[in-house]
Amino acid sequence: MCGIFAYLNYFTPKTRGDILECLIKALERMEYRGYDSAGISFNQPIDILKQRGRVNALRSRVLENSSIKYSEKLPTHVGLAHTRWATHGEPNEVNSHPQRSDSGNQFVVVHNGIISNFKELKHFLEKHNYEFESETDTEVIVKFAKYIYDSKVKEGDALNFREIVEEVVADLDGAFALAFSSQHFPGEIVVARRGSPLIIGIRTPSNDIETNFFPVVYEGREEECVGSHGDTRTRSPSGGVKLSPKAHQIEYFFASDASAIVEHTKRVIYLEDNDVAAVINGVLTIHRTKKAVKGESRFREIKHLHMELEEIMKGEFNYFMQKEIFEQPESVINTMRGRVNYRSNEVTLGGLSDHIKEIRQARRLIFIACGTSYHSALATRQLIEELTELRLL
């Protein structure tokens, strides 16, 4: 499984060296996930460095790059980082992430997941004279973003960064967690998820965020919402937010795994399937293009990470697998948090809620898994069959 990480410091001056260390150390925290290559993107205009092998090899390559001005302070900056476990294409620098839209790095993306309709999208883009340099499904995503941007520019239309990403993910099939940066939108980042986990960490100098709830903005609705600095803003039907002119210091950390965030902040937001989050002018907003479903939460809560840095390291154990085995009782409890309501005796499974109608009409269920997931499927087979009265394969 790939690991993705992104860091945005807004009006929080950091040296380029500090930013690169933050990106690389985050990748080291996610090494236990397994990977065969790693890469980062940084600067404006965007530079990309990728390396096959361990994160240490990437670190060495960064340190050997004499053109990098490590001591230069950057008040606002967006950086992306990625560890890859090859699924499409062999492990090499070209297939590593971040993937780029073109040789000028106009759009850059890191991706965890698999795009099942990438061949159709690739064929479409090739018909429009887009050339591909990698064997990955991810390159299709970032080139499609450039296609949408180029098309709107030709039409004289103006789309913001988030709207471009929303158009991209609307045409993607499969599972993904994505983080985008662009030379056309400096100091901005857009992330999206469907089926793959994505967490946002927030840090301010004095923890002065005045709200623990971020409203989810649905397309076409006029409503009042509260941004990350606690000030009230009026949302327009186009999905934009009228920003306060006052600037605030704030840092955002985006990751597929809490282990990459916990040393920076304990205040996190867990994005849900089909969420698209954007940071523009330092303000975080969370959007959904689909209409609200009855009973669906219209807010994303800032939660406190109940874990320490020591917990994500091997600690007293010799291997990560050994550590995971002995942590299983606690992991089961954590998995049920937010999903099992003992007061109402209800279980909420977010990934299934959109498909309940189809599931109820099904004549059989098929669990497809391997490894420990396969054994989980075997262990729950009888229980699921009893509860659903459906045949389970």
C-alpha positions as MATLAB code, in Angstrom:
seq = 'MCGIFAYLNYFTPKTRGDILECLIKALERMEYRGYDSAGISFNQPIDILKQRGRVNALRSRVLENSSIKYSEKLPTHVGLAHTRWATHGEPNEVNSHPQRSDSGNQFVVVHNGIISNFKELKHFLEKHNYEFESETDTEVIVKFAKYIYDSKVKEGDALNFREIVEEVVADLDGAFALAFSSQHFPGEIVVARRGSPLIIGIRTPSNDIETNFFPVVYEGREEECVGSHGDTRTRSPSGGVKLSPKAHQIEYFFASDASAIVEHTKRVIYLEDNDVAAVINGVLTIHRTKKAVKGESRFREIKHLHMELEEIMKGEFNYFMQKEIFEQPESVINTMRGRVNYRSNEVTLGGLSDHIKEIRQARRLIFIACGTSYHSALATRQLIEELTELRLL';
ca = [
       0.000    0.000    0.000;
       1.360    3.425   -0.929;
       1.878    6.178    1.597;
       1.083    9.815    0.811;
       1.936   12.976    2.715;
       1.569   16.696    2.054;
       2.562   19.739    4.059;
       1.391   23.345    3.696;
       2.757   26.151    5.859;
       0.719   29.342    5.509;
       2.298   32.565    6.796;
       4.454   30.293    8.963;
       8.029   30.883    7.767;
      10.050   27.681    7.394;
      13.420   27.130    5.806;
      13.478   24.961    2.721;
      15.644   22.539    4.670;
      13.003   22.250    7.416;
      10.293   21.604    4.823;
      12.301   18.889    3.065;
      13.082   17.249    6.403;
       9.373   17.274    7.282;
       8.487   15.569    3.984;
      11.210   12.934    4.170;
      10.694   12.134    7.843;
       6.975   11.596    7.170;
       7.906    8.994    4.562;
      10.190    7.297    7.092;
       7.273    7.090    9.545;
       5.284    5.186    6.910;
       8.058    2.775    5.923;
       6.317   -0.113    7.673;
       3.605   -0.028    4.981;
       6.128   -1.439    2.497;
       7.379    0.343   -0.649;
       9.849    0.130   -3.497;
      10.456    3.810   -4.324;
       9.852    7.295   -2.956;
       9.598   10.886   -4.144;
       8.845   14.482   -3.179;
       7.763   17.706   -4.867;
       8.565   21.174   -3.511;
       9.272   24.798   -4.458;
       7.376   27.164   -6.741;
       7.915   26.588   -9.681;
       7.595   22.944   -8.670;
      10.648   20.681   -8.507;
      10.362   16.884   -8.281;
      12.912   14.439   -6.872;
      12.303   10.668   -7.035;
      14.398    7.650   -6.136;
      14.040    3.894   -6.400;
      14.673    2.014   -3.161;
      14.634    3.122    0.464;
      13.744    6.570    1.809;
      17.360    6.897    2.932;
      18.377    6.812   -0.731;
      15.983    9.695   -1.425;
      17.362   11.605    1.566;
      20.900   11.163    0.227;
      19.842   12.388   -3.195;
      18.290   15.510   -1.684;
      21.416   16.252    0.359;
      23.628   15.764   -2.685;
      21.649   18.333   -4.694;
      23.802   21.458   -4.520;
      21.178   23.630   -6.241;
      18.783   23.476   -3.271;
      18.917   26.601   -1.077;
      18.277   24.943    2.301;
      18.482   28.074    4.447;
      16.025   30.190    2.442;
      12.879   30.965    4.437;
       9.521   30.414    2.771;
       6.472   32.024    4.432;
       4.036   29.868    2.451;
       4.851   26.604    0.703;
       3.240   23.352   -0.498;
       5.161   20.075   -0.550;
       4.072   16.549   -1.499;
       5.693   13.207   -0.633;
       5.009    9.578   -1.533;
       6.201    6.025   -0.986;
       5.155    3.657   -3.779;
       4.308   -0.030   -3.808;
       4.295   -0.834   -7.528;
       0.989   -1.989   -9.039;
       1.191   -0.469  -12.539;
       4.686   -0.497  -13.988;
       8.020   -1.607  -12.572;
       9.715    0.146   -9.654;
      11.742    2.987  -11.160;
      11.999    6.771  -11.012;
       9.658    7.403  -13.942;
       6.865    5.337  -12.390;
       7.433    6.754   -8.898;
       5.294    9.551   -7.501;
       4.732   12.471   -7.541;
       3.408   12.152  -11.078;
       3.307   15.269  -13.260;
       0.997   16.620  -15.938;
       3.781   17.681  -18.294;
       7.490   18.495  -18.422;
       6.779   21.874  -16.829;
       5.134   20.298  -13.733;
       2.015   22.450  -14.120;
       0.027   19.961  -12.019;
       1.481   17.377   -9.636;
      -0.258   14.576   -7.717;
       0.460   11.805   -5.213;
      -1.938    8.871   -5.097;
      -2.740    5.908   -2.875;
      -5.107    3.399   -4.502;
      -5.956    1.992   -7.906;
      -7.891    3.647  -10.752;
      -9.873    0.914  -12.504;
     -10.861    2.955  -15.592;
      -7.417    4.447  -16.266;
      -7.106    2.724  -19.659;
     -10.248    4.405  -20.976;
      -9.119    7.798  -19.668;
      -5.635    7.303  -21.081;
      -7.076    6.479  -24.513;
      -9.225    9.621  -24.333;
      -6.264   11.822  -23.431;
      -4.034   10.298  -26.108;
      -6.684   11.187  -28.692;
      -6.267   14.778  -27.488;
      -2.488   14.617  -28.037;
      -1.429   14.088  -24.420;
       1.759   12.021  -24.209;
       2.501    9.652  -21.341;
       5.923    8.930  -19.858;
       5.071    6.347  -17.169;
       3.199    3.046  -16.967;
       1.123    4.157  -13.970;
      -2.599    4.705  -13.587;
      -1.765    7.836  -11.562;
      -0.369    9.784  -14.503;
      -3.833    9.683  -16.071;
      -5.217   11.598  -13.066;
      -2.807   14.507  -13.256;
      -2.935   14.769  -17.058;
      -6.726   14.808  -16.870;
      -6.465   17.763  -14.463;
      -4.361   19.613  -17.020;
      -6.836   18.707  -19.776;
      -9.703   20.238  -17.779;
      -7.630   23.343  -16.987;
      -6.560   23.793  -20.631;
     -10.133   23.285  -21.874;
     -11.550   25.890  -19.509;
      -8.844   28.411  -20.413;
      -9.657   27.996  -24.120;
     -13.348   28.509  -23.381;
     -12.602   31.618  -21.341;
     -13.994   29.891  -18.256;
     -12.465   30.352  -14.827;
     -12.345   27.339  -12.512;
     -10.614   27.391   -9.160;
      -8.242   24.604   -8.150;
     -10.837   22.689   -6.129;
     -13.352   22.720   -8.972;
     -10.770   21.274  -11.347;
     -10.065   18.421   -8.933;
     -13.783   17.815   -8.426;
     -14.227   17.399  -12.169;
     -11.309   14.976  -12.230;
     -12.526   12.719   -9.404;
     -16.059   12.680  -10.836;
     -14.684   10.676  -13.771;
     -12.499    8.296  -11.758;
     -13.531    4.741  -10.929;
     -11.749    2.828   -8.209;
     -10.228    3.658   -4.834;
      -7.998    6.617   -4.180;
      -6.590    9.191   -1.829;
      -5.132   12.121   -3.762;
      -3.171   15.282   -3.029;
      -2.645   17.909   -5.757;
      -0.437   20.956   -6.103;
      -0.115   23.259   -9.111;
       2.043   26.048  -10.464;
      -1.155   27.806  -11.551;
      -2.351   27.909   -7.925;
       0.700   28.632   -5.729;
       0.229   28.178   -1.998;
      -2.893   26.057   -2.507;
      -3.548   22.341   -2.093;
      -6.531   20.123   -2.881;
      -7.031   16.585   -1.577;
      -9.740   14.008   -2.204;
     -10.562   10.501   -1.084;
     -12.742    7.560   -2.030;
     -12.091    4.178   -0.510;
      -8.550    5.003    0.709;
      -7.883    6.760    4.039;
      -6.880   10.410    4.276;
      -6.272   12.479    7.405;
      -5.748   16.227    7.840;
      -3.684   17.517   10.755;
      -3.929   21.171   11.824;
      -1.412   23.177   13.848;
      -1.461   26.829   14.894;
       1.010   28.673   17.180;
      -1.458   29.017   20.050;
      -4.104   26.412   19.152;
      -6.486   29.303   18.463;
      -8.910   27.506   16.154;
     -12.276   28.627   17.456;
     -14.313   25.695   16.189;
     -13.974   21.932   16.342;
     -16.461   21.412   13.514;
     -15.921   22.098    9.834;
     -19.131   22.304    7.800;
     -19.324   20.171    4.683;
     -20.227   22.412    1.754;
     -22.576   20.880   -0.794;
     -22.686   22.185   -4.352;
     -25.516   24.615   -5.089;
     -26.314   25.504   -1.479;
     -26.066   28.960    0.067;
     -25.117   28.634    3.686;
     -23.062   30.137    6.429;
     -19.943   28.208    7.318;
     -17.004   28.492    9.664;
     -13.485   28.222    8.298;
     -10.357   26.995   10.050;
      -9.733   30.346   11.740;
     -13.162   30.401   13.354;
     -14.445   33.442   11.464;
     -17.862   33.177    9.867;
     -18.015   33.329    6.080;
     -20.873   33.255    3.641;
     -20.658   30.503    1.084;
     -21.788   31.190   -2.454;
     -23.606   28.707   -4.690;
     -20.432   28.281   -6.770;
     -18.721   26.655   -3.821;
     -16.379   29.527   -2.994;
     -15.892   31.168    0.380;
     -15.585   34.904    1.047;
     -12.387   35.140    3.037;
     -11.463   37.415    5.854;
      -8.666   39.787    4.795;
      -6.794   39.052    7.999;
      -3.944   36.546    7.635;
      -3.324   33.834   10.228;
      -0.400   31.509   10.813;
      -1.417   27.910   10.275;
       0.085   24.607    9.151;
      -1.685   21.665    7.498;
      -0.509   18.072    7.310;
      -2.210   15.601    4.977;
      -1.464   11.873    5.195;
      -2.755    8.409    4.479;
      -1.558    7.351    7.916;
      -1.650    9.050   11.324;
       1.925    7.943   11.955;
       3.142   10.706    9.617;
       1.223   13.399   11.511;
       1.318   12.573   15.210;
       4.709   14.187   15.924;
       3.457   17.491   14.473;
      -0.068   17.761   15.872;
      -2.729   15.737   17.667;
      -5.626   17.682   16.107;
      -6.888   15.864   13.052;
      -9.871   15.575   10.724;
     -10.724   12.211    9.177;
     -12.087   12.784    5.691;
     -14.910   10.544    4.516;
     -15.525    8.942    1.127;
     -16.192   11.506   -1.633;
     -14.854   14.423    0.425;
     -12.790   17.034   -1.398;
     -10.816   19.378    0.862;
      -9.048   22.537   -0.283;
      -6.768   25.064    1.377;
      -6.917   28.459   -0.302;
      -5.382   31.537    1.338;
      -4.776   29.428    4.429;
      -8.440   28.536    4.874;
      -9.532   24.895    4.862;
     -12.918   24.049    3.367;
     -14.458   20.610    2.871;
     -16.795   19.952   -0.042;
     -19.021   17.268   -1.515;
     -20.535   17.448   -4.975;
     -23.220   14.872   -4.174;
     -26.467   15.887   -2.554;
     -26.783   15.305    1.163;
     -28.148   11.919    2.176;
     -30.584   11.762    5.059;
     -28.712   11.064    8.276;
     -25.349   11.987    6.756;
     -23.168   14.250    8.880;
     -22.841   17.790    7.537;
     -19.724   18.422    9.601;
     -16.229   16.998    9.980;
     -15.038   17.138   13.553;
     -11.522   17.931   14.697;
     -10.543   14.943   16.790;
      -7.653   14.339   19.158;
      -5.174   11.623   18.203;
      -4.923    9.181   21.078;
      -1.485    7.913   20.165;
       2.121    8.817   20.827;
       5.097    8.743   18.485;
       6.500    5.743   20.375;
       3.399    3.731   19.491;
       4.098    3.880   15.760;
       7.682    2.714   16.164;
       8.620   -0.900   16.836;
       9.187   -0.202   20.531;
      10.010   -3.356   22.482;
       9.175   -5.617   19.534;
      11.639   -6.966   16.995;
       9.347   -6.596   13.977;
       6.328   -4.494   12.980;
       4.340   -7.690   12.321;
       5.017   -8.894   15.854;
       3.913   -5.515   17.199;
       0.689   -5.624   15.173;
      -0.146   -9.127   16.443;
       0.113   -8.083   20.091;
      -1.843   -4.859   19.442;
      -4.838   -6.647   17.893;
      -7.191   -6.322   20.919;
      -6.692   -2.548   21.022;
      -6.912   -2.306   17.219;
     -10.321   -4.017   17.250;
     -11.614   -1.473   19.773;
     -10.219    1.449   17.771;
     -11.796    0.090   14.595;
     -15.226    0.224   16.256;
     -14.808    3.819   17.447;
     -17.314    6.100   15.722;
     -19.006    3.127   14.078;
     -20.704    1.339   16.984;
     -23.277    3.333   18.962;
     -24.056    1.385   22.149;
     -26.809    3.786   23.211;
     -28.921    3.301   20.107;
     -27.606   -0.202   19.351;
     -26.685    0.906   15.827;
     -23.674    0.151   13.638;
     -22.692    2.682   10.943;
     -20.404    1.556    8.113;
     -19.694    4.647    6.007;
     -18.368    2.770    3.003;
     -21.608    0.791    2.642;
     -24.196    3.498    3.327;
     -24.325    4.665   -0.303;
     -25.042    1.131   -1.529;
     -27.584   -0.190    0.988;
     -30.368   -0.279   -1.617;
     -28.335   -2.452   -4.007;
     -27.121   -4.716   -1.202;
     -30.668   -5.362   -0.032;
     -31.611   -6.428   -3.556;
     -28.637   -8.794   -3.862;
     -29.062  -12.572   -3.880;
     -25.543  -13.268   -2.709;
     -22.480  -11.487   -1.337;
     -18.882  -12.013   -2.442;
     -15.932  -11.166   -0.206;
     -12.661  -10.816   -2.135;
      -9.537  -10.648    0.005;
      -6.055  -11.988    0.592;
      -3.756  -12.427    3.551;
      -5.178  -11.424    6.924;
      -8.203   -9.861    5.202;
      -9.006  -13.293    3.755;
      -8.997  -14.826    7.222;
     -11.216  -11.998    8.491;
     -13.676  -12.806    5.720;
     -13.656  -16.497    6.719;
     -14.131  -15.628   10.379;
     -17.184  -13.438    9.756;
     -18.786  -15.512    6.979;
     -21.245  -17.397    9.187;
     -22.237  -14.284   11.125;
     -22.882  -12.239    7.956;
     -24.946  -15.055    6.447;
     -27.087  -15.260    9.600;
     -27.646  -11.501    9.743;
     -28.368  -10.955    6.043;
     -29.899  -14.346    5.149;
     -27.808  -14.179    1.987;
     -25.338  -16.656    0.598;
     -21.776  -15.478    1.104;
     -18.922  -16.544   -1.176;
];
